[in-house]
Amino acid sequence: MIKPQDLDAKKRLDLASQFLSDPIAAHSIIFSKQHADITAPYHAELIKAFHGPIENIIALCFRGSGKSTIAEETISLLAVSGQIHNALIVGASYQRAADRLRTIRRHLQNNDWLRYLFGMDNSEVEGD
């Protein structure tokens, strides 16, 4: 598989643009290291909904279905691409919500695809 570090600036920009227009492909490639299991077909529907024009989505899925993981990935991708500046994370407890925020931060700091496609000078994504 190709690594983002191997792409020149124009190819990175083109790929970032393609990912923004095809969020399903973006999730499957950018977050492939986190996807140990085969992606379920309904995940594509969740990704489309989370990236879609409707501001408030309710996803009624079974526990462990991946909705929180997809939401964390979506927030990470939308944040680095400048499509959102704020997100509200609600959890069953403060600790659960903080865990979600830590995961998003880990994506922003450690995901090579996010860093190399959307970071400054092929480095860490800026911001806190």
C-alpha positions, 0 to 999 in steps of 0.5 A: 500500500502507498504511504502518504510520505511517498507522494509529492505535494500535488499528488497529496493535494489531489488525494486530499481533494478526492478523499473529501469528495468520497468520505467512504474511501477516506475512512477506509484508507486513512483509518485502515490501521484502526480497522482490524475487522471487515467493514460492515455494509451499514458503516458506509451509510453511517459515514455518508450520514455523518459527512452529509448536510444534516447537522444532527444525526441519530444513529440507532445501532447496537452496542459495539456497532462502530458508530462512536469509532466512525464519529471519532474518525469523522470529527478528525477528518472534518477538523483537519480539512477545516470543515468544522471548528467545533464539535460537541461530544456527549458520553454516558459519563465525563470519562467516556466523553474524555476518552472519545476526545483523547482518541480524536487527539491521537488520530490528529497527532499520529495518523500519517494520512491526516498529518501528511495530507492536511498538516503543515509542511508534512508534519503534525497537524496544528492546533490543540 
